[in-house]
Amino acid sequence: HRIDAAAANSLLKTLEEPPGYLTLVLTAENAYELLPTIRSRCIPFFFAPLSTEEVKRVLARRSEIAPPDRDRLAAWAGGSPGRALSLDIAAYLKRRQAMLALLRAGAGAGPFRDLLVHTEGIGRSKQEKLEWLLDLLYGLLRDLLHIRHDRPIVNEDLRAELADLAGRVDFTWLEKALGQLDELDRLTRRHIQKQIALEALAVGLR
């Protein structure tokens, strides 16, 4: 899904007439980002996420990852070992803190200036993808819902902060937040401006 149109078109010839001994496996986060001509020549397989324990077993074989980090990465990976292996922990924590500040501002539990400190940096950074930030927001909202119903949460190290936030919002607020996130998710393909989008989300929730 990351190749450009020229590279995708050059791949078509191989897909149309592959050698008999060859099996090609193409992976994509979103198949609909591929050309329709490529999708029509492939057989789709959809892989379900692994359990957290299965991801931990994968990470246990990686000696370069410290044991305490394996548990955190497995919890954050959403069932994807590849995602766990590619996560930069320091960058992830910084990103997560920014999205927590957004939810706090949106719930009236924190000032907007705390959010602006984060969004200004996010807006300038070309490395920060809006999709990653939305994934974090979905995860934090899920944890808020789970705390309200005594279910396990992913961001266990934030339990105290999330419990405080969960006590300030009701189900209607959570439902509204999810609806606005879904709308932002639909707009990501239009290359909307990250800083404005995130700040507008917080204002809408407030």
C-alpha positions as CSV (number, residue, x, y, z in Angstrom):
1,H,0.0,0.0,0.0
2,R,3.0,2.3,0.2
3,I,4.1,1.9,-3.5
4,D,3.3,4.7,-5.9
5,A,1.2,4.3,-9.1
6,A,4.2,3.8,-11.4
7,A,5.6,1.0,-9.2
8,A,2.2,-0.6,-8.8
9,N,1.7,-0.6,-12.6
10,S,5.1,-2.2,-13.1
11,L,4.0,-5.0,-10.7
12,L,0.9,-5.8,-12.8
13,K,2.9,-7.8,-15.4
14,T,4.3,-10.1,-12.8
15,L,0.9,-10.6,-11.2
16,E,-0.7,-11.4,-14.6
17,E,2.0,-13.9,-15.7
18,P,3.9,-15.2,-12.6
19,P,6.3,-18.1,-13.1
20,G,4.9,-21.4,-12.1
21,Y,7.3,-21.8,-9.2
22,L,6.5,-18.5,-7.6
23,T,4.0,-17.4,-5.0
24,L,3.7,-13.7,-4.2
25,V,2.4,-12.6,-0.8
26,L,1.5,-8.9,-0.7
27,T,0.8,-7.2,2.6
28,A,-1.2,-4.0,3.1
29,E,-2.7,-2.3,6.1
30,N,-5.6,-1.3,3.9
31,A,-6.1,-3.2,0.7
32,Y,-8.2,-0.3,-0.7
33,E,-5.1,1.8,-0.9
34,L,-3.9,-0.6,-3.7
35,L,-4.9,-0.1,-7.3
36,P,-8.1,-1.9,-8.2
37,T,-6.2,-3.7,-11.0
38,I,-3.8,-5.2,-8.3
39,R,-6.7,-6.2,-6.0
40,S,-8.5,-7.9,-8.8
41,R,-5.5,-10.2,-9.4
42,C,-5.1,-11.3,-5.8
43,I,-6.8,-13.6,-3.4
44,P,-7.5,-11.7,-0.1
45,F,-6.7,-13.3,3.3
46,F,-7.6,-11.4,6.4
47,F,-5.5,-12.1,9.5
48,A,-7.1,-11.7,12.9
49,P,-5.0,-10.0,15.7
50,L,-3.0,-12.2,18.0
51,S,-3.7,-12.3,21.7
52,T,-1.5,-10.3,24.0
53,E,0.1,-13.5,25.3
54,E,1.0,-14.6,21.7
55,V,2.6,-11.3,21.0
56,K,4.6,-11.7,24.2
57,R,5.9,-15.0,23.0
58,V,7.1,-13.4,19.8
59,L,8.8,-10.6,21.7
60,A,10.4,-13.1,24.2
61,R,12.6,-14.3,21.3
62,R,14.0,-10.8,20.8
63,S,17.0,-10.3,23.1
64,E,17.4,-6.7,22.1
65,I,14.1,-5.8,23.8
66,A,14.3,-5.5,27.6
67,P,11.8,-7.8,29.5
68,P,9.9,-4.9,31.1
69,D,9.4,-3.4,27.7
70,R,8.1,-6.6,26.2
71,D,4.9,-6.5,28.3
72,R,4.2,-2.9,27.5
73,L,4.8,-3.4,23.7
74,A,2.6,-6.5,23.7
75,A,-0.2,-4.5,25.4
76,W,0.1,-1.6,23.0
77,A,0.5,-3.6,19.8
78,G,-3.2,-4.4,19.3
79,G,-2.4,-8.0,18.4
80,S,0.3,-7.1,15.7
81,P,3.8,-8.4,16.4
82,G,5.1,-6.2,13.6
83,R,3.7,-3.2,15.2
84,A,5.2,-4.2,18.6
85,L,8.6,-4.5,17.0
86,S,8.4,-1.2,15.2
87,L,7.1,0.9,18.1
88,D,9.4,3.6,19.5
89,I,8.5,3.6,23.2
90,A,9.6,7.2,23.9
91,A,7.7,8.5,20.9
92,Y,4.7,6.4,21.7
93,L,4.6,7.7,25.3
94,K,4.9,11.3,24.2
95,R,2.1,10.8,21.6
96,R,-0.1,9.1,24.2
97,Q,0.4,11.9,26.7
98,A,-0.7,14.4,24.0
99,M,-3.9,12.4,23.3
100,L,-4.6,12.1,27.0
101,A,-4.3,15.9,27.3
102,L,-6.8,16.2,24.4
103,L,-9.4,14.1,26.2
104,R,-8.8,15.9,29.5
105,A,-9.4,19.3,27.8
106,G,-12.5,17.9,26.0
107,A,-13.9,16.6,29.3
108,G,-13.2,19.9,31.1
109,A,-10.6,18.1,33.4
110,G,-7.7,20.1,32.1
111,P,-7.0,23.5,30.5
112,F,-6.7,23.9,26.7
113,R,-3.2,25.4,27.2
114,D,-2.0,21.9,28.2
115,L,-3.3,20.5,24.9
116,L,-1.8,23.4,22.8
117,V,1.7,22.5,24.1
118,H,1.4,19.1,22.4
119,T,-0.6,20.0,19.3
120,E,1.8,22.7,18.2
121,G,4.6,20.1,18.1
122,I,2.4,17.5,16.4
123,G,1.4,20.0,13.7
124,R,5.0,20.8,12.8
125,S,6.1,17.2,12.8
126,K,5.9,15.3,9.5
127,Q,6.6,12.1,11.3
128,E,3.4,12.2,13.3
129,K,0.6,10.6,11.4
130,L,-3.0,11.5,12.2
131,E,-3.9,7.8,11.9
132,W,-1.5,6.9,14.8
133,L,-3.0,9.6,17.0
134,L,-6.6,8.4,16.3
135,D,-5.6,4.9,17.2
136,L,-4.3,6.1,20.5
137,L,-7.5,8.0,21.1
138,Y,-9.7,5.0,20.3
139,G,-7.6,3.0,22.8
140,L,-7.9,5.6,25.6
141,L,-11.6,5.8,25.1
142,R,-11.9,2.0,25.2
143,D,-10.0,2.1,28.5
144,L,-12.3,4.7,29.9
145,L,-15.3,2.5,29.1
146,H,-13.6,-0.6,30.5
147,I,-12.8,1.2,33.8
148,R,-16.5,2.1,34.2
149,H,-17.4,-1.6,33.9
150,D,-14.4,-3.1,35.8
151,R,-12.8,-4.6,32.7
152,P,-9.1,-5.0,32.0
153,I,-7.4,-2.0,30.4
154,V,-4.4,-1.6,28.0
155,N,-2.9,1.5,29.5
156,E,-2.5,0.1,33.0
157,D,0.2,2.6,33.9
158,L,-2.3,5.4,33.4
159,R,-5.1,3.8,35.5
160,A,-5.2,6.6,38.1
161,E,-5.4,9.4,35.5
162,L,-7.9,7.4,33.4
163,A,-10.0,6.5,36.5
164,D,-10.2,10.2,37.4
165,L,-11.3,11.1,33.8
166,A,-13.8,8.2,33.7
167,G,-15.5,9.7,36.8
168,R,-15.9,13.0,35.0
169,V,-17.6,11.8,31.8
170,D,-20.8,9.8,31.1
171,F,-21.7,7.4,28.4
172,T,-23.2,10.1,26.2
173,W,-19.8,11.9,26.2
174,L,-18.0,8.7,25.3
175,E,-20.5,8.0,22.5
176,K,-20.0,11.5,21.1
177,A,-16.2,11.2,21.3
178,L,-16.3,8.0,19.3
179,G,-18.6,9.5,16.7
180,Q,-16.3,12.5,16.2
181,L,-13.3,10.1,16.0
182,D,-15.1,8.1,13.3
183,E,-15.7,11.3,11.4
184,L,-12.0,12.3,11.6
185,D,-11.0,8.8,10.6
186,R,-13.1,9.2,7.4
187,L,-11.4,12.5,6.7
188,T,-7.8,11.3,7.0
189,R,-7.6,10.5,3.3
190,R,-8.2,14.2,2.5
191,H,-4.9,15.2,4.2
192,I,-6.6,17.4,6.8
193,Q,-4.4,19.6,9.0
194,K,-3.5,17.6,12.1
195,Q,-3.3,20.4,14.6
196,I,-6.6,22.0,13.6
197,A,-8.4,18.7,13.5
198,L,-7.2,17.6,17.0
199,E,-7.9,21.0,18.6
200,A,-11.4,21.1,16.9
201,L,-12.1,17.6,18.4
202,A,-11.3,18.8,21.9
203,V,-13.4,22.0,21.5
204,G,-16.3,19.8,20.2
205,L,-16.1,17.5,23.1
206,R,-16.0,20.4,25.6
